Amino acid sequence: MSNGSHPDERTSRRAGGRPREDQRPLAGTPQEEIVRAATRLFSSKGFANTTMSEIASNAGLKQSSLYYYFNRKEQILLATFTVARAPLDFIKRTGELPESAGVRLYRLLRFDTYQLCVAASHVNEVEQMAALQPDQFESFWEDRQELHDWVERLVQQGIDAGEFIATDVTLTALFLLSSNEGIQNWYRHQEAHRPGQATFSFPEYEAEAVASHYAETSLRSLLVRPSSLARIRRVALLLGVDDLKPDFQSK
């Protein structure tokens, strides 16, 4: 969502924790468990038809404990928007820096892929909610459009500077911002595909390694001189040493 929380969500948090209704292991913090449970309910039942009691039950909390973290259902809904708002906030901070378009795009793709891997809510579920409940999700689509426009501008700047190959900037932005959403699907289910335990299996990867690999392979496909990738990566990582730290993401 540690991954660019919306201010309304952050102000609803308190230090410490609350008693749980059941003792099943948490997949993250209590707040993340709440957002994860609420996302599933909003997607299947709709926002208006989902109660705070149902969210609490699905998150394994007593209703009083739920209110300890979120005062209103609307605050939980806003927390699900982080999959679009976190990368938008990031590119607003870094998109106008004097570095090359390649460096800025590398940082954005790495950050966005990482935050999708560790996000409490699933982007596909949020988009399903947005399609079914447009009145509740207007700001989500506005954020999505603004992020897309930023990526288009970065790609065009790279083309104009001779750094990127000539390409359809709109289609490229769509590709870059949707391919890493597919990464989120398999990353979140790695445990079910461990070697020796599943017919389709693969090694388990850390979010940072996945994010770096996606940024590198995506950028390489755009570069006029692919050999410049090593320099771009080096500069991007030097500038963005704190990009993936929670305190940076939540500023």
C-alpha positions in Angstrom: 0.0 0.0 0.0 5.1 0.9 4.1 4.5 1.6 0.3 3.1 5.1 -0.1 0.2 5.3 2.3 -2.4 7.9 1.8 -2.4 10.6 4.4 -6.0 9.7 5.6 -4.8 6.2 6.2 -1.7 7.3 8.0 -3.6 9.5 10.4 -5.9 6.6 11.3 -3.0 4.5 12.6 -2.0 4.2 16.2 1.1 2.9 17.9 1.0 -0.7 19.1 -1.6 -3.3 18.4 -5.0 -4.7 19.3 -6.4 -8.2 20.3 -7.2 -10.4 17.4 -10.4 -12.4 17.0 -8.4 -15.4 15.8 -4.8 -16.4 15.9 -4.0 -17.2 12.3 -0.6 -15.8 11.1 -0.7 -12.3 9.8 0.4 -11.7 6.2 1.6 -8.2 7.1 0.7 -5.5 9.6 -2.8 -5.4 11.0 -3.5 -2.4 8.8 -2.3 -4.3 5.7 -4.5 -7.3 6.7 -7.5 -5.0 7.0 -6.9 -3.4 3.6 -6.4 -6.9 2.0 -9.6 -8.2 3.5 -11.5 -5.1 2.6 -10.3 -5.1 -1.0 -11.7 -8.6 -1.5 -15.0 -7.7 0.1 -15.3 -4.4 -1.9 -14.6 -6.3 -5.1 -17.1 -9.1 -4.5 -19.9 -7.2 -2.6 -19.4 -3.6 -3.5 -18.3 -0.8 -1.2 -21.8 0.2 -0.2 -22.8 -3.4 0.7 -19.8 -4.1 2.8 -19.9 -3.5 6.5 -17.2 -2.7 9.0 -18.2 -5.8 10.9 -17.6 -8.0 7.8 -14.2 -6.3 7.2 -13.2 -6.9 10.8 -14.3 -10.6 10.7 -12.4 -11.2 7.4 -9.3 -9.6 8.9 -9.5 -11.7 12.0 -10.2 -8.8 14.3 -12.9 -7.7 16.6 -14.9 -4.7 15.3 -13.6 -2.5 18.1 -10.0 -3.4 17.1 -10.8 -2.4 13.5 -11.8 1.1 14.6 -8.5 1.3 16.4 -6.8 1.4 13.0 -9.5 2.9 10.7 -12.3 5.2 11.9 -14.4 5.0 8.8 -14.9 2.6 5.9 -14.0 5.5 3.5 -10.5 5.5 5.0 -10.0 1.9 4.2 -11.2 2.5 0.6 -8.7 5.3 0.2 -6.0 2.9 1.4 -6.7 0.6 -1.5 -5.9 3.4 -3.9 -2.2 3.2 -3.0 -1.4 0.9 -5.9 -1.9 4.0 -8.2 -1.1 6.8 -5.7 2.3 5.5 -4.5 4.0 5.6 -7.9 2.3 8.9 -8.8 3.6 10.5 -5.6 7.1 9.0 -6.4 7.2 10.4 -9.9 6.1 13.8 -8.8 9.1 13.9 -6.5 11.6 12.6 -9.0 10.2 13.2 -12.5 11.5 16.7 -13.0 15.1 16.0 -11.8 17.9 16.9 -14.2 18.9 13.3 -14.8 18.2 11.6 -18.1 14.8 10.2 -19.0 16.4 6.7 -18.7 17.5 7.3 -15.1 14.1 8.7 -14.1 12.2 5.9 -15.8 14.4 3.2 -14.3 13.7 4.6 -10.8 10.0 4.8 -11.4 9.7 1.3 -12.8 11.8 -0.2 -10.0 9.8 1.6 -7.3 6.4 0.8 -8.8 7.2 -2.9 -9.2 8.5 -3.1 -5.7 5.5 -1.5 -4.1 3.1 -3.7 -6.2 5.0 -6.8 -4.8 4.6 -5.7 -1.2 1.2 -3.9 -1.5 -1.6 -4.9 0.8 -4.2 -4.6 -1.9 -4.2 -6.3 -5.3 -4.3 -4.0 -8.3 -6.6 -6.2 -10.4 -9.1 -6.3 -7.5 -8.9 -2.5 -7.2 -9.5 -2.1 -10.9 -12.5 -4.4 -10.8 -13.9 -2.3 -8.0 -13.3 0.8 -9.9 -15.0 -0.5 -13.0 -18.1 -1.6 -11.0 -18.3 1.5 -8.7 -17.1 4.5 -10.8 -18.7 7.0 -8.4 -16.4 5.8 -5.6 -13.3 5.6 -7.7 -13.1 8.8 -9.7 -9.9 9.9 -7.9 -8.4 6.5 -8.6 -8.8 6.9 -12.3 -7.6 10.5 -12.1 -4.4 9.2 -10.4 -4.1 6.5 -13.0 -4.4 9.0 -15.9 -1.8 11.4 -14.3 0.7 8.5 -13.8 0.2 7.4 -17.4 0.8 11.0 -18.6 4.0 11.2 -16.6 5.3 8.0 -18.2 4.3 9.2 -21.7 6.3 12.4 -21.1 9.4 10.5 -19.9 9.3 8.2 -22.9 8.9 11.2 -25.3 11.7 13.0 -23.5 14.0 10.0 -24.0 13.1 9.8 -27.7 13.7 13.6 -28.2 17.1 13.3 -26.5 18.1 10.4 -28.7 18.3 8.1 -25.7 15.2 6.0 -26.6 14.2 4.4 -29.9 11.2 6.0 -31.7 8.1 4.3 -30.5 4.4 4.8 -29.8 4.6 6.6 -26.5 1.0 5.9 -25.4 1.3 2.1 -26.1 4.7 2.0 -24.4 3.3 3.7 -21.3 0.4 1.3 -21.2 2.8 -1.6 -21.6 5.2 -0.4 -18.8 2.4 0.2 -16.3 0.5 -3.0 -16.9 3.3 -5.5 -17.3 4.5 -5.1 -13.7 0.9 -5.6 -12.6 1.2 -9.1 -14.0 4.3 -9.5 -11.9 2.2 -8.9 -8.8 0.0 -11.8 -9.6 2.7 -14.5 -9.5 4.9 -12.8 -6.9 2.1 -12.9 -4.3 1.6 -16.7 -4.9 5.2 -17.8 -4.9 4.7 -20.1 -1.9 2.4 -22.3 -3.9 5.0 -22.8 -6.6 8.1 -23.9 -4.7 10.3 -26.4 -6.5 9.3 -29.9 -5.5 5.9 -28.8 -4.3 4.0 -27.9 -7.4 3.7 -28.9 -11.1 4.6 -25.3 -12.1 7.5 -24.3 -10.0 10.1 -21.6 -9.8 12.6 -20.3 -7.2 11.4 -17.7 -4.7 12.5 -14.2 -5.4 12.8 -11.1 -3.2 10.8 -8.1 -4.1 13.8 -5.9 -4.6 15.4 -8.3 -7.1 12.2 -8.6 -9.0 11.8 -4.8 -9.2 15.4 -4.3 -10.4 15.1 -7.0 -13.0 11.8 -5.6 -14.4 13.2 -2.0 -14.6 16.4 -3.2 -16.4 14.7 -5.5 -18.9 12.0 -2.9 -19.7 14.5 0.0 -20.1 16.9 -2.1 -22.2 14.1 -2.6 -24.8 13.8 1.2 -25.2 17.5 2.2 -25.4 19.1 3.2 -28.6 22.3 2.0 -27.1 21.5 -0.9 -24.8 25.2 -0.8 -23.6 24.3 2.4 -21.7 22.0 0.4 -19.3 24.9 -0.3 -16.9 25.6 3.4 -16.5 21.9 4.3 -16.1 21.5 1.6 -13.5 24.5 2.8 -11.6 23.4 6.4 -11.6 19.8 5.5 -10.7 20.8 3.3 -7.7 23.2 6.0 -6.5 20.5 8.6 -6.6 17.8 6.3 -5.4 19.5 4.5 -2.5 16.4 5.1 -0.3 13.8 4.6 -3.0 12.5 1.3 -1.6 12.6 2.3 2.1 9.2 2.6 3.8 10.1 6.0 5.3 10.9 7.4 1.8 7.7 5.8 0.2 5.4 7.4 2.8 6.7 10.9 2.7 
